[in-house]
Amino acid sequence: MRTTNAARLLAAGAALTALTLLSACSAGSRPHRDETLASKAPAQPGNGKRQVNVLPGMPPVENPKDLYSADRPNQLSPVVRDFPSRVYVPNTNSNTVTVIDPKTYKIIDTIPVGRQPQHVVPSWDLKTLWVNNDLGNSLTPIDPRTGKAGKAVVVHDPYNLYFTPDGRYAVVMASMDRQLVFRDAHTMKVVKAVPASCYGVNHADFSPDGRYFIVSCEFSGEILKVDTAKMKILAQERLPFHGAMPQDVKISPDGKLFYIADMVANGLWILDGDRFTRPRFLYTGKGAHGLYISRDSREMYISNRGEGSISVFDFAQNRLTKKWHLPGGGSPDMGGVSADGKILWLSGRYNAEVYAIDTGTGRELARIKVGSGPHGLAVYPQPGRYSLGHTGIFR
């Protein structure tokens, strides 16, 4: 979520409206616990045999029953195997990226970048980290081998950044411009700008075959379904909650469902992406924001920014099984899982800090002071064959 004045006003208005209506809204407009869970639990990870007719140019689906099968602990691509392990933290108010050594929990560098860096995004080919300087209208490349920043590339309103599964295009989430901008993945030259009638396009994830992706629109409480090859919006739906503010999007390991965090509804929308019908809802905690898959594909970590907690969702059981509270509170936001799967790294958006959390016990291992407004931090390198963008969606 951006931090411009306009965005803050929009977000505050939406939150105030939603909170006012929580006690007065009709039963039909409020998410209920008895409507929350999927009718069928996703299959447990296993060796798939069926073939997936993927987007031309996209790598084959390694295991249709587990889209994250290439993300196992320390299963690093040869491209990144020699890269030093680092945590890159964009500080939106300080216009810097803090670099942390995850072994020592020490800051080893501070990189000046453009105005209001929002996310640090691994490129499709895994060779570059792109810093999204939203108000600076630029992308700063960082070489993850050396940790050095290169010359910024002019890109208007790059709030967030994704890559099509075939590696051809970068998709810029131009939130304030109300556009999805398809650009050449290497030169960043515009190929097609797709207008969006919703407000605040921000996060996304792709279908198993890569032929479409789901996008959240935080300021109008809507979601989009976009055809990847045609670069065309196929469908648009308003979430069934007044004042909804959808954030991060993640697909289930079996590829059947999309999970969409909602900061104001305080939980997850559960969507059948193929059918794009009315989603179900699952309450997780105040300010649900970021979604991260465990290295064994069995759990999903949900950061509840408004209450300083992390909920744990079990895919096989199709329910929440744990909730971890940060000692002394905090504002857990965006991040990623370490290469070995043992640590969940999250930025503390409103506390100028970063949290390292043990994924086995939920214990806070470290709390590191960084710049002001830390947001979409990237743990790098991570396992996987290629990156779909954001702070690290790997397949």
N, C-alpha and C positions, 0 to 999 in steps of 0.2 A: 504494500500500500504506500502511495506516494505521500510526501509531506509538504506539498505546496500549500499556500494559504487557501486557494480555491478548493483544493481537494480536502483540506481539513474542514472547511465549512460544509462541503457536501457530506463528508463522512459524519461530522457531528450532527448535521440535520437528520441524516438517515438513522443514526443511532438513537437520537432523542425521540424521533417519531416511533421507532420500533419499541423502545422501552416504555413509552407512554401507552402504546397499544397492547402491551403484553397482558395487562390486567383487564383490558376492556374489549379486546378483539374477539370476534366470533370464533366458535370452535373450528370452523372451516378454514380460517386463515392462520391458525397457530399450529406449528409442528407438534405432534403428539408422540409420546414414546411408543404407543401401541401401533403407530404407523411407520415406525422407523426402520425395521430391518428388512433386508432383502428376502424374498420368498424362498430362495434357495441359496445355501452357502456355497461360495466358490470352492472349486475342487482344490485339494491339497496339491502342492507341487509334485510333479512326477515326469516321467519321460513320455512326451507326446509323440504320436505317430502320424496324425493327420497333417496334411500340407496346407499352408496358408497362401492364398493367391495375393501376394504382396504388391504394393505400388512398384511399378517398373523402376529398376535401379536400386531398390532398397535391399539390404542384406536379408537373406532368408531368416525366417523366424526359427530360432534354435530349438525352442521347446514351446509348442502352442499351449501347453498346460501351465507354463510358467514363463511369462515374458521377461522376468528378471533372472533367468537361469545363467546369464553371462555375467551377473553381478556378484558372484560368490566371493567369500573372503579372499582378499589378496590375488584375485584372478585378474591381474593387470595385463592390458594389451602390451605387445612389444613396443608400441609407440610411446608409452608413458612409463615403462618399467624402470627407467633410470632417472625419472624426475624425482626431485626431493619432495617429501611429504610436507605439505604446508596447508594452513588455513588462511584464506584470503577474505578480509572483512571490509566491505565498502561502507564508509561512514558518510551518510547522506548530508549531514550538516557541516562536516569538516572538510569535505571534498578530498578525501584521502582513502587509500586502501591500507589497512593494517595487515601485516603478514606475521602469522604466529607459527612457531615450531611446535607441532602437536606432541612431540616427545618430552619437551621441557616446559610446555605451556608459557613460553617466553616470547615476547614480541621481538622479532629480528629485523623488521624493516617497516617503514611507513612511506607509501608511494603517493605523491601528489597526482591527482587526476582531474577530470573536468568537474563542472558544477553538478551537484546532487547525484552522486553515483548510487544507483539503486541495487543492482545485482552484478555478481561476477559469474560469467557464463562460459562453460567449456564449449569450444567449437565442435562441430560434427566430427572432424578428423582428429580430435583430441589434442591438437598441437598448440592451440592458442586459448588463452582466457580473455574474454572480452568484458571490459568494465562498462556498464551502461550508464553514461553520464546524461541523465535525463534532461535537466535544465541546461546543461552544457552543450546539448545537441551534438553529442559525439560518442564514439566508442574508443576506449583506450585498450590496445592489445598488450597483454602481458605474456612474456615467454615463460612458461612454467618450468623450463629446464634451468633458466638462469635467474628467474624472478625479476627480470628487468622489463620496464614498460617501453613500448615503442611509440611511434607517432600516432596521435589520435586521428580517427577517420570521422569525417563529418556525416552525421546521421541525425535527422530531426526527430525529437521526442522519443528516444529509445528507453521507454520505461522498463521493458523486459525484452528478452530475445530467445527465440527458439529456432530449431533447424528441422527442415523436412527430412523424413527418414531416408530419402534417397541421397541426401547430402548436397542437393543442388542449390537449395535456397535457405537463406536466413529469413525468419519471420519476425519483424519488429512489432512489438506491441506498443503502438503509438497511442497511448492512453488519452492524452488531452486532444490530440488531433482526430481522435475517433476513427482510427484506421488500423488495418492489418497490412503492413507493408512487406511484400515479398522482395527480397534483395538477393543478388548473387552471393552465395555463401563465402566467397573468397574476396571479391572486390568490394562488396557491399553496395554495388550500384543497383538502383531501383529497377525491378522488373515489372511489378504491378502493385498499385496501392488500392486496397479494397476498403471502401467506406463501411463503417459500422454504425448503425443507427442507435446502438446502445451507448452507455457512457462508462468509460474506464476499463477498456479491455486490459487485462493484466496477466492472467496465467492460463496454461493450456496443457494438454497431453494428447497423445495420438492413439488411434485405434490399433489393434494388433497387426492389421495389414497395411497400416500407414496411409490409408486412402482418405481418412478424415481425421479431424481433431476437434476437441471440445474446448471452448474458450469461456472464461468467466469475465463478466462485466461488473465491476464492484460498485459503481456509483448509481446504476439503475437496477441492480438486482436481477440481472438477466444472464443467460448462457447462450452460446452460439454453437452451431455445428457447421464446420467448414470443410469443403471439398479440397483436398491437398493439391491434386493435379490441376483442377480447373481454377484454383484460387478464387473460390466462390462460396459465399455464405449460403448453406443449404436450409438452415432452420434457425429459429430464434424463439426463446421461451423465457417468460418471466417466472422467477422462482415463487412458489406459493407461500410467501411470508412477507408481510408489509415491512419495507425497510431492509430487506435482505441485502447483504454485502458479501458476495462470493469472492473467495481468494484462491488459494492453491488448488490444483487439479491433479489427481493421480488415478491411473487405471489399475484395476485389480490384477493380481498375477495371472489369473486365467483369462483375462481380457474381456470378461463379460460385463463389468460394471465400472463406472467412473465415480470417484469420490471427490466432492467439492466442499472445501472448508468454507464456513460462513461466519464472519466475525460478529455479526449482529444477532443472527439466529442462534449462535453459540453451539455449533455442531457441524455435522456433515450431511450434505445432500447425496443421495445414492441414486445414480442415474444409469439407465440402460441406454448406452450411447447409440446402438444400432437403431433402436425403435424411437429414441428421443421422446419418450413419454414423460408424464408427470413424475418427478423424482420422489423418493421416500426421504425421511429425515431421521438422523440419529444425534441426540444431544451428547456433547462431549465435555464442554466447559466454556467459560466466558472468553470470548474473543478468539475462537478457533481460527487458526491461520495457516500453518505450514504442515505438509504431509510428506512422510519419509518412510520408505520400505526397508525392512530389515534385510540383512544379507542372506538369510535363508528363505526369504519371501513369505514367511509365515505371519509376520506382524507389520503393522503400520503405526508409526509414531505421529501423534497429532499435537502440535504446539498450541496451547490455549493462552494466547498472549495477555488476555485481560485478567487472568487469575494466577499467572505464574506457575502453570502446571503443564504436564505432558500426559495425554491419554494414550493407551496402548490398545489397538484393535487387532483381534486375532481373526485372520481370514477363514480358517477352517471352522472355528466355532461361531463365526459371524456375529461377534459381539465384542464389547469392550471388556478387557480382563484386568487392567491395572490403571492406576493414575499416580503419577509421580509429581510431588510438589517441590518446587525449588525452595530451599531453606532461606527464609527471609524474604521470599517473594521474588519477583522479577517480571520481565516482559519477553518471554521466549517467542521468537519470530521465525526467521528463515535460516536454513543451514543444510546439513547433510550428515551422512554416516561415514565413519572412518573406513579405510580400505579393509581392515580386518573385521569390521562390523561391531567392534566392542564399545565405541564411543559415538554418541550423538552430539554433534556440535550445533549450537543455535546462537543467533545474535540476540542480545537483550535490547530491543529497539529503543525503549525509553529510559534505559539505565546506563547507556554508554559502556556496555560490557558484553562479554561472550561467555557462554556456558558450555562446559564439557560434562556430559552425563553418561554414566555407565549404563549400557543397554541391557545388562544382565540384572542389575539391582535397582536402577533408577537413581542411584546415588550421585550427587554432584561432585565431580572430581576436581573441577577448577572453575574459577570465576575471574575472568581477565578483563581489566579496564582497557577500553579502546577509545576511538574517537566518538564524536556526537552523532547519534542517529544510526547506529549500525543496522544494516538491513540484510540483503540477500547474500550471505557469505557462502563461499564455495570451499569444500574440502577437496584437495586435489594432490595427487591423482586418486581416482576411484576405479574399481573394476568395471568392465564393460567393453563392448566392441566399438561403439560409437555413441555420441551424445546428441540428445534431442533438445538440449538447451536448459534454460532456467539455471538453478544452482547446481544442476547435475541430474538429468534424467537419462540413465544409460540403459542400453539394450545389448 
